[in-house]
Amino acid sequence: MLKIYGLQKMTLLDYPEHVACTVFLNACNFKCPYCHNFELVTGDAPPVMETEELYRFLDRRHGLLDGVAITGGEPCLHPELPELIRGIRDRGFGVKLDTNGCYPDMLRGLLAGKLVDYVAMDVKNSPARYAATVGLDRLDLTPVRQSIALLLSSDVEYEFRTTVVDELHSEEDFEEIGRMIRGAKRYFLQAFTDRDTVPFDGLHAPRAEKMKSCLARVKPWVEAAELRGVD
């Protein structure tokens, strides 16, 4: 049975058009230097509750919440994820999943079983800079591309998104990202925000002008691309 490593009891931001809570699962195959939840990656964070306690929490939130956002870490590396989602859905809540796209078999099963209502997949960078952006020496992008293809062909609501870090992303990278997700229904570029939990110093958010230039590089491939949280 999965343990829960964090619970935000209410959010209006994490699940579009829903009043939701956010459930955090531990562990991740990436080591992104700009990660806000790095304690979940390293295993330093203790669990905050068992699954049954989460279910009891949800049973008391009918009429207040209508959705649950599941994030991490990387939720899809847990074989028990479908069971957790079924327990949430059995209680009448919609489910939004955050994923890095490295586990297409899990994603395929969730989509086929109609277990998720919304998927947000991170597209970290252009292929040439992907491994460095996620803190690895090398990375086979085949699973990521498979997950992109699954969402592009799915009838489930989804978004792709990239957290833009000034030191890690160039404007040219977004032409390549656009090619990877061409025709996507939704793609958001969101600027990095520094926090005490970020594992590496010296990273910065791009200026608004750079964000707008990056967006312009994507638009020929993804007309629906937008900036999120940028004035």
C-alpha positions in Angstrom: 0.0 0.0 0.0 1.3 3.4 -0.9 2.3 5.9 1.7 1.5 9.6 1.3 4.4 12.0 1.7 2.5 15.3 1.6 -1.0 16.6 1.5 -2.1 20.1 0.5 -5.6 20.2 1.8 -7.0 22.7 -0.8 -5.8 24.3 -4.0 -7.4 26.3 -6.8 -4.3 26.1 -9.0 -3.1 22.5 -9.3 -6.1 21.0 -11.0 -7.6 23.3 -13.7 -11.3 24.3 -13.0 -11.4 22.2 -9.9 -11.2 22.8 -6.1 -8.8 20.0 -5.2 -6.3 18.7 -2.7 -2.8 17.8 -3.8 -1.3 14.4 -2.8 2.5 14.0 -2.9 4.1 10.6 -3.5 7.8 10.0 -3.0 10.7 8.9 -5.3 11.7 10.1 -8.8 14.0 8.8 -11.5 15.1 12.4 -12.2 17.3 14.7 -10.2 16.3 18.1 -11.6 18.5 20.8 -10.1 15.5 23.2 -9.9 13.1 20.7 -8.2 10.9 22.2 -5.5 10.3 18.8 -3.9 13.8 17.4 -3.8 13.3 15.9 -0.4 10.9 13.5 -2.1 13.6 12.5 -4.6 16.3 11.8 -2.0 14.0 10.0 0.4 14.7 12.5 3.2 11.0 13.3 3.7 9.0 11.0 6.0 5.5 9.9 5.1 2.7 11.9 6.6 -0.1 9.3 6.4 -1.2 5.9 5.1 -3.6 5.6 2.1 -6.5 4.7 4.4 -6.0 8.0 6.3 -6.1 9.9 3.0 -9.4 8.1 2.1 -10.9 9.1 5.5 -9.8 12.7 4.8 -11.6 12.6 1.4 -14.7 11.1 2.9 -14.9 14.3 5.1 -14.4 16.6 2.1 -17.4 15.9 0.0 -19.0 19.2 -1.0 -15.7 21.1 -0.4 -13.4 19.4 -2.9 -14.2 17.9 -6.3 -10.8 16.7 -7.3 -7.4 15.2 -6.3 -4.1 16.2 -7.9 -1.4 13.5 -7.6 2.1 14.6 -7.9 5.6 13.8 -6.5 8.2 12.8 -7.0 7.1 10.7 -10.0 3.8 9.0 -9.3 4.0 6.6 -12.2 7.0 4.7 -10.9 4.7 3.2 -8.2 3.0 -0.1 -9.2 0.3 0.6 -6.6 -0.8 3.9 -8.3 -3.9 2.5 -10.1 -5.1 1.1 -6.8 -4.7 4.5 -5.1 -6.6 6.2 -7.9 -9.4 3.7 -7.8 -9.9 4.4 -4.1 -10.1 8.1 -4.9 -12.5 7.7 -7.8 -14.7 5.4 -5.8 -15.2 8.3 -3.4 -16.5 10.5 -6.3 -13.4 12.7 -6.9 -11.8 13.5 -10.3 -8.1 12.8 -10.6 -5.4 14.9 -12.2 -2.0 13.3 -12.6 1.4 15.0 -12.8 4.1 12.9 -14.6 7.5 13.3 -16.3 6.5 10.8 -19.0 9.1 8.2 -18.3 6.6 5.4 -17.6 4.4 5.1 -20.7 3.2 1.6 -19.8 1.7 2.9 -16.6 0.3 6.0 -18.3 -1.2 3.8 -21.1 -3.0 1.6 -18.5 -4.4 4.6 -16.6 -5.7 6.1 -19.8 -7.2 2.8 -21.1 -8.8 2.2 -17.7 -10.2 5.8 -17.7 -8.7 6.3 -14.3 -7.4 9.8 -14.8 -9.4 12.9 -15.9 -6.5 15.2 -16.6 -2.7 14.7 -17.1 0.0 17.3 -16.8 3.3 16.1 -18.4 6.5 17.9 -17.9 8.6 18.3 -21.1 11.9 19.3 -19.5 13.9 20.6 -22.5 15.0 20.0 -26.1 16.4 16.5 -26.7 20.0 17.6 -26.8 19.7 19.2 -23.3 17.2 16.9 -21.7 19.6 14.7 -19.7 21.5 17.7 -18.2 18.3 19.5 -17.4 17.1 16.5 -15.3 20.4 16.0 -13.6 21.5 12.9 -15.4 24.6 12.0 -17.5 22.5 10.3 -20.2 18.8 9.6 -20.9 16.9 7.5 -23.4 14.1 9.7 -24.5 12.1 6.9 -26.1 9.7 6.5 -23.1 9.2 10.3 -23.0 8.3 10.4 -26.7 5.9 7.5 -26.2 4.1 9.3 -23.4 3.8 12.4 -25.6 2.3 10.3 -28.4 -0.2 8.7 -25.9 -1.5 12.0 -24.8 -1.6 13.6 -28.2 -3.9 10.7 -29.3 -5.9 10.5 -26.1 -9.4 11.9 -25.5 -8.4 12.7 -21.9 -7.7 16.3 -21.0 -4.0 17.1 -20.8 -1.3 19.7 -20.8 2.4 19.7 -21.5 4.5 22.2 -19.6 8.1 23.3 -19.2 9.6 25.1 -16.2 12.0 27.6 -17.8 15.3 28.2 -16.0 17.5 30.9 -17.4 20.7 28.9 -17.1 19.2 25.7 -18.6 17.0 26.9 -21.4 17.7 28.9 -24.6 15.2 30.3 -27.0 16.4 27.8 -29.6 15.5 24.9 -27.3 11.8 25.8 -27.7 11.8 25.2 -31.4 12.8 21.6 -30.7 10.3 21.2 -27.9 7.6 22.5 -30.2 8.5 19.8 -32.7 8.3 17.2 -30.0 4.8 18.1 -29.1 3.5 19.6 -32.3 -0.3 19.9 -32.4 -0.7 19.7 -28.6 -4.0 21.1 -27.2 -2.3 22.9 -24.3 1.3 23.8 -23.6 2.5 26.1 -20.9 5.8 27.8 -20.3 6.2 28.7 -16.6 9.1 30.5 -15.1 11.3 28.9 -12.5 10.7 30.1 -8.9 13.5 29.8 -6.4 12.8 28.3 -3.0 14.7 27.1 0.0 13.9 23.5 -1.0 15.6 23.8 -4.5 18.8 21.7 -4.3 21.2 23.9 -6.3 22.0 27.6 -6.0 22.7 29.9 -8.8 19.5 29.3 -10.9 17.2 32.1 -11.9 14.0 32.8 -13.6 14.2 34.2 -17.1 13.2 37.8 -17.7 9.7 38.3 -19.1 11.2 39.3 -22.5 13.0 35.9 -22.8 9.9 34.0 -21.8 7.9 35.8 -24.6 10.7 35.0 -27.1 10.7 31.4 -26.1 6.9 31.3 -26.5 7.3 32.8 -30.0 9.7 30.0 -31.0 7.0 27.4 -30.0 4.0 28.9 -31.6 4.7 27.6 -35.2 4.4 24.1 -33.8 1.9 24.5 -30.9 -0.5 27.3 -31.6 -2.2 26.7 -28.2 1.1 27.5 -26.3 0.8 30.1 -23.5 2.8 31.6 -20.7 1.7 30.8 -17.2 2.4 33.1 -14.3 4.2 35.7 -16.4 2.9 39.3 -16.6 
